[in-house]
Amino acid sequence: MKSNEIDLLIQLLSNLPGVGPRSARRMILYLIKNNNNLMKPLSDTLNNVSNKIKMCKSCGNYCVDDNCDICKNEKRDKSLLCIVEEVADLWAIERGKIFNGLYFVLGGTLNAIKGITPEKLNMKKLFDRLENNEIKEVILATSITTAGQTTAHYLLNNIKKLDIKVSRLARGVPAGGELDYLDEATLGQALNERTLVFDRMN
């Protein structure tokens, strides 16, 4: 008979993406079997991360300081800003090591049905950053989903008011595709062959 603690662990793990009750039970049994060399270190690390993790004040990435390593890196191209939906998308692009600019994490996509309006995303912070920094090009790296397209359209219409070039990820990103599920080569191609959608100079 399982204890209440184990039942709670199974329930909590079942809330993770892609993990159901059966997978959660298998994970818990494996962790219990490897208590000293896996469960305890995992517990200590989770507790440590939970206490130290915060959101980068500049881009919305997860970090342990006020600003993440990407934003603090003086070698990054500060004139190039890639806008993504979630931190997972930022990490997906960074894995490929093919982008040398900065990022901005929206924290989701616009969705009128779910009540996700621009005010509920990081839109104001983004536009303040675009107005007060020397950004020359914005790359809209939202997903090719209906919500992602709607968000990109909203962003484009507002960024057009500023003297900033706007481009979108090129071919290689499938319709309905989310960036975190794409391989590095596909993402690299989409970034390098991005399509210009607005340029005040032209």
Residue pairs with C-beta under 8 A, 6 or more apart in sequence:
2 10
6 28
6 32
9 24
9 28
10 21
10 24
10 25
10 28
11 24
13 19
13 23
13 24
13 27
13 28
14 20
14 21
14 23
14 24
16 24
19 27
30 38
31 38
31 39
31 42
32 39
52 64
53 62
53 63
53 64
54 62
54 63
54 64
54 65
54 66
55 61
55 62
55 63
56 62
56 63
56 66
56 67
56 68
56 70
56 71
57 66
57 67
58 67
58 68
58 71
58 102
58 129
59 68
59 70
59 71
59 90
59 102
59 103
59 104
59 105
60 87
60 103
60 104
60 105
60 106
60 107
60 122
61 68
61 70
61 71
61 87
61 90
61 103
61 105
62 68
62 87
63 69
65 72
70 76
70 94
70 102
70 103
71 102
75 100
76 100
76 101
76 102
77 100
77 101
77 102
78 101
78 102
78 133
78 134
78 135
79 101
79 134
79 135
79 136
79 137
80 100
80 101
80 102
80 135
80 136
80 137
80 139
81 101
81 102
81 103
81 104
81 129
81 130
81 135
81 137
81 138
81 139
82 90
82 93
82 99
82 101
82 102
82 103
82 104
82 138
82 139
82 141
82 191
83 103
83 104
83 106
83 126
83 138
83 139
83 140
83 141
83 142
83 155
84 90
84 93
84 103
84 104
84 105
84 106
84 141
84 142
84 179
85 105
85 106
85 107
85 108
85 109
85 142
85 143
85 148
85 151
85 179
86 105
86 106
86 107
86 108
86 180
87 105
88 179
88 180
89 105
89 141
89 143
89 178
89 179
89 180
90 103
90 105
91 180
92 179
92 180
92 182
92 184
92 187
93 99
93 103
93 141
93 179
93 187
93 191
95 184
96 184
96 185
96 187
96 188
97 184
98 184
98 187
98 188
98 191
98 192
99 191
101 139
104 122
104 126
104 129
105 122
106 121
106 122
106 123
106 126
106 142
106 151
107 121
107 122
108 116
108 120
108 121
109 116
109 121
109 142
109 143
109 145
109 147
109 148
109 150
109 151
110 116
110 117
110 118
110 121
110 147
110 150
110 151
110 154
111 147
111 150
118 124
118 154
126 155
127 158
129 135
130 138
130 159
130 162
130 164
131 162
135 164
136 164
136 165
137 164
137 165
137 166
137 167
138 155
138 159
138 164
138 165
138 166
138 167
139 166
139 167
139 168
139 169
139 191
139 194
140 152
140 155
140 156
140 166
140 167
140 168
140 169
140 197
141 168
141 169
141 179
141 191
142 148
142 149
142 151
142 152
142 155
143 176
143 177
143 178
143 179
144 173
144 174
144 175
144 176
144 177
145 176
145 177
145 178
152 168
155 166
156 166
156 197
156 198
159 166
159 198
160 166
160 198
160 200
163 200
164 200
165 196
165 198
165 199
165 200
165 201
166 196
166 197
166 198
166 199
167 194
167 195
167 196
167 197
168 194
168 195
168 197
169 190
169 191
169 194
169 195
170 189
170 190
170 191
170 192
170 193
170 194
170 195
171 189
171 190
171 193
172 186
172 187
172 189
172 190
172 193
173 179
173 182
173 186
173 187
173 190
179 187
182 190
